[in-house]
Amino acid sequence: MRTRDQFPRDFQQTQSNLGHLHFGERQWTEALAAYRQAIGAERRLLADAYTDAGRRAETAETSTVYARAAYALAKLGRCGEAFVKLEQGKARLLSQALALAEMDLSRLPSEQQQTLRSLRQQIRELEHEMSLPADTPARRDERTLAAALAQARARLQEAIAAARRNDPDLLPEGLDLAEILVLIPRRAVLVAPVVTAQGGAVFVVPAEVQSLSAEHMLWLDDFREADLHTLLQGPAPEAQLGGWFGAYFASRTDRGSWLRTNDEATAAALKKRRASYLHFSCHGFYRWDDPLQSGLILARGEPFTLAQVLGELKLDTCRLVALSACETGITEVRQSPDEYLGLPAGFLQAGAPAVLSTLWPVNDLSTMLLIERFYQRHLQAGEDFPSALRHAQRWLRSVTAGDLAQRFADEEEALLTAGTRMPIEAASDYFLRFAAQDPTQCPFAHPYYWAAFTFAGA
């Protein structure tokens, strides 16, 4: 018999298949019961996985399960539970990464601090040994290392559970519905889609609600997983990547032509910086094969990765991290399509309450204009971050060439009489560019220029 304790992988696969069978027949109660069993087995497998690749593979196996379980709950009228289940499926790899990251242990007794640090170091050493070639001298065999890693990870989880009794805020396991709802900014709306083989739905949740019901659900019965695949990657029979991903990869810029950064913007300086606003006007990159190695390009081409953000930064004094860089808001969607493992989540965990980031390579000029307007609305008009971003995006898509020509003519005049905000040559080039266009044209109306910017946090 395939029991969860003796054969967790077989048990998970059996329960997932059973859930899919019931889901295909629209038997929501039976599908949900099977999916819950599969999710329980996944937690065991995730804890036992001893490499990042292994953990990503485990979450990829059950990413569909979480979405379908949430959809089944919504179909049963349990909208609040459905939303929480959807969110639970988005932070599994992140929680595993955070368990091994450096964290603030100062509020714990010294003995617990030492235990956690010792276990983390032991796991890192075991993972390093596991990554060595099999014929490396003194390297133990796979079975011995796997058993040692499973034991060390289990002890780490036990130590974290014990530490939470002294500090409940240490690596929280997840937010309940009330804790999620209170995070929605005032006058804002949280939008969370879920797409399955039986149809799609969107949670539309305004601020200051206390619970969720059917009125917060927008059903998309005719929009299914295959439709989402076509939207993202193009028609299935096509050999060439199309859709959103095709446009994304076609638009990527040559990294050899990227702008240089200020020589003082080093990783060492970043780790020492204490500021209310931390703005990265540099280039970012996303590693689809290893999200923890995604990051930003700092001075002299030095990368600063998500793994470093999680383990080395402390941003408790920071109000906003602005990442006006290419690809900074992307999370892994091929192996773990629902996973919150990217730079925004990393900076939030490092202590920043709010992060502004981008979903694709952005145009330098349109980015400058949008970010300038964003800070004007926030710092001068006193708008909160989401409102300031929304205002800046609407302004950018509707600003005319005539308005921009006048803006850069004013910039040229200011440069002749005052300090420099940009080289006068650049201001002159921009003036000539927009003065030559139809003054009523909106040069940045296309979503490519303004829709890449997203806000996370509060």
Secondary structure by P-SEA (a helix, b strand, c coil): cccccccaaaaaaaaaaaaaaaaaacaaaaaaaaaaaaaaaaaaaaaacccaaaaaaaaaacaaaaaaaaaaaaaacaaaaaaaaaaaaccaaaaaaaaacccccccccaaaaaaaaaaaaaaaaaaaaaaccccccccccaaaaaaaaaaaaaaaaaaaaaaaaaccccccccccaaaaaaaccccbbbbbbbbccccbbbbbbcccccccccccccccccccaaaaaaaccccccccccccaaaaaaaacccccccccccccccaaaaaaccccbbbbcbbbbbcccccccccccccccccccaaaaacccccccccbbbccccccccccccccccccccaaaaaaaacccbbbbbcccccaaaaaaaaaaaaaaaccccccaaaaaaaaaaaaacccaaaaaaaaaaaaaaaacccccccaaaaaaaaaaaaacccccccccccccccccccccc
